[in-house]
Amino acid sequence: MVQGNQLLDQGKIKYVSDIAPGANIFKVDLAAAATRLKLIPMVKDVQVTRSLPSTVVIGVTERKPVGLLPTGEGFIEVDGEGVYLQKANAGAPGLPVVTGINLNLPSPGEVVKDVRLGDALTVISNLSSETVADLSEVHVDNDGQIRLYTIEGIQCRFGLAEDIQKKGDIFSQLLKELSAQKDKIYYIDLSCADNPVVFYDIHKGAI
């Protein structure tokens, strides 16, 4: 029996566990099965236990992708800890592309080591799912300054990875309030959470 999986296919989990259907549960090496399953990049943690009279229960905690990284061979998904999960296509719903990273591509299941990536993922992980769904790109400059770009092309100069939830709430509210003027916005500056500023493009007839 497999529990906790949402992204991983149940058949794959059973296959990798190498637990034969109908096997005597007292002869199953639970630790070995768990070790095999932890080799799946999408698996963050797993517990393999016996449930009398005849069931082996595989409880899986999955890693959840939060962003995409561009590589020379396409895109890869990473979770909030920067772990390379799997290859992906651009435009995956709710997964903004993270740019500005010096990427040395590791193997699936390994961590992409870059300080700027950590800042970007911290921001993404602490924004509301609604706000993240509006994003197409998260860019990190060399000095750690972060810029967000919405699917509709609005730029937000987010500043450093601090006061994230406060900035995120303001950003979400501004997107709603300014929806009718989105084509006139040059950028939103949230680098100082206590002093958000909206700059308009004077060439587009903004007021």
C-alpha positions in Angstrom: 0.0 0.0 0.0 1.3 3.4 -1.0 0.3 6.6 0.9 1.2 10.3 0.6 2.1 10.4 -3.1 0.5 13.1 -5.3 3.1 13.7 -8.0 4.8 10.3 -8.1 3.2 7.3 -9.9 2.2 4.6 -7.4 3.4 1.9 -9.8 6.9 3.5 -9.9 7.0 3.6 -6.2 6.1 -0.1 -5.9 8.6 -1.0 -8.6 11.5 0.9 -7.0 10.7 -0.6 -3.6 11.3 -4.0 -5.1 8.7 -5.5 -2.7 7.2 -8.5 -4.5 3.4 -8.7 -4.5 2.2 -11.2 -2.0 5.5 -11.5 -0.2 5.7 -12.5 3.4 5.7 -9.2 5.2 8.1 -10.5 7.9 10.7 -11.4 5.2 10.6 -8.0 3.6 13.7 -5.9 4.3 12.0 -2.6 5.2 15.2 -0.6 5.6 16.5 -1.8 2.2 13.2 -0.8 0.5 13.3 2.6 2.1 16.9 3.1 1.0 16.0 2.3 -2.6 13.0 4.7 -2.5 15.1 7.6 -1.2 17.1 7.4 -4.4 14.0 8.8 -6.3 14.7 12.6 -6.5 11.1 13.5 -5.9 11.1 11.6 -2.5 12.0 13.8 0.5 11.3 11.1 3.1 9.8 7.7 3.2 8.7 5.2 5.9 8.2 1.5 5.1 6.2 -0.3 7.8 4.3 -3.6 8.3 0.5 -3.5 8.9 -0.9 -6.8 10.1 -1.9 -9.2 8.9 -0.4 -9.0 5.4 0.3 -5.5 4.2 3.5 -3.4 3.8 2.7 0.3 3.9 4.9 2.8 2.0 4.4 6.3 3.3 6.0 8.9 1.0 6.7 12.6 1.6 7.3 14.2 -1.7 9.4 17.1 -2.7 7.3 19.8 -4.3 8.7 21.8 -7.3 8.7 25.6 -6.8 10.7 26.9 -9.8 12.3 26.1 -13.1 15.9 26.6 -14.0 17.0 27.1 -17.6 19.9 24.8 -18.7 21.6 24.2 -22.0 19.3 21.2 -22.5 16.0 22.8 -21.5 14.5 23.3 -18.1 14.7 21.5 -14.7 12.4 21.6 -11.7 13.8 22.4 -8.3 12.2 22.4 -4.9 12.5 24.9 -2.1 15.8 23.5 -1.1 17.3 23.7 -4.6 17.1 20.0 -5.2 17.1 19.0 -8.9 13.9 17.0 -9.2 13.4 16.3 -12.9 13.4 17.8 -16.4 10.5 20.0 -17.3 9.0 22.2 -20.0 8.8 26.0 -19.8 5.4 27.3 -18.9 4.6 24.7 -16.2 1.7 26.2 -14.2 2.8 27.8 -10.9 6.5 27.4 -11.6 8.3 30.6 -12.5 11.6 30.5 -14.3 14.5 31.5 -12.1 17.2 33.5 -13.9 20.5 35.1 -13.0 21.9 31.9 -11.6 25.4 30.5 -12.4 24.3 26.9 -12.9 26.6 23.9 -12.6 24.0 21.2 -13.4 24.1 18.4 -10.9 22.5 15.0 -11.2 18.8 14.5 -10.3 18.4 14.4 -6.5 21.4 16.7 -5.9 21.3 20.3 -4.7 22.0 23.1 -7.2 24.5 25.1 -5.2 24.1 28.9 -5.7 23.5 31.5 -3.0 21.4 33.6 -5.4 19.2 30.6 -6.1 18.6 30.2 -2.4 17.4 33.8 -2.2 15.1 33.3 -5.1 13.6 30.1 -3.8 13.1 31.6 -0.4 11.1 34.4 -2.0 9.0 32.0 -4.1 8.4 29.7 -1.1 7.1 32.5 1.1 4.8 34.1 -1.4 1.2 33.1 -1.6 0.3 30.4 -4.2 -2.0 33.0 -5.8 0.9 35.4 -6.3 3.3 32.7 -7.5 0.7 31.6 -10.1 0.9 35.1 -11.6 4.7 35.0 -12.0 6.6 34.1 -15.2 10.1 34.8 -14.0 12.1 35.5 -10.9 15.5 37.2 -11.6 18.3 37.6 -9.1 21.0 40.3 -9.8 24.6 39.9 -8.8 24.0 42.1 -5.7 21.1 39.9 -4.5 18.4 42.3 -5.7 15.4 40.4 -6.9 13.0 41.3 -9.7 9.7 39.6 -10.3 7.9 39.5 -13.7 4.3 38.6 -14.0 2.8 36.6 -16.8 1.2 39.9 -18.1 4.7 41.5 -18.2 4.6 43.7 -15.0 8.0 44.1 -13.4 8.3 44.3 -9.6 11.6 45.4 -8.1 11.4 43.3 -5.0 14.7 44.2 -3.4 16.5 41.8 -1.2 15.0 38.5 0.1 13.6 40.1 3.3 10.2 41.2 4.5 9.0 38.7 2.0 5.5 38.0 3.2 4.8 41.8 3.7 6.1 42.6 0.3 4.2 39.7 -1.2 0.9 40.9 0.3 1.5 44.4 -1.0 2.4 43.1 -4.4 -0.7 40.9 -4.6 -2.9 43.8 -3.5 -1.4 46.2 -6.0 -1.9 43.7 -8.9 -5.6 43.6 -8.0 -6.0 47.3 -7.6 -4.1 48.2 -10.7 -5.5 45.5 -13.0 -7.2 48.1 -15.2 -3.9 50.1 -15.6 -1.5 47.1 -16.0 -0.6 48.1 -19.5 0.6 51.6 -18.3 2.8 50.3 -15.4 6.5 50.7 -16.0 7.4 48.8 -12.8 6.5 48.4 -9.1 9.2 49.1 -6.5 8.9 47.1 -3.3 12.6 47.3 -2.3 11.4 49.2 0.8 8.4 47.4 2.1 7.2 50.4 4.0 7.3 52.7 1.0 5.9 50.8 -2.1 6.0 52.9 -5.3 4.3 52.4 -8.7 6.1 53.9 -11.7 4.1 54.5 -14.8 5.3 54.7 -18.4 4.5 58.2 -19.5 4.6 57.1 -23.1 1.6 54.9 -22.6 -0.7 57.7 -21.4 -0.6 56.9 -17.7 -2.1 59.3 -15.3 
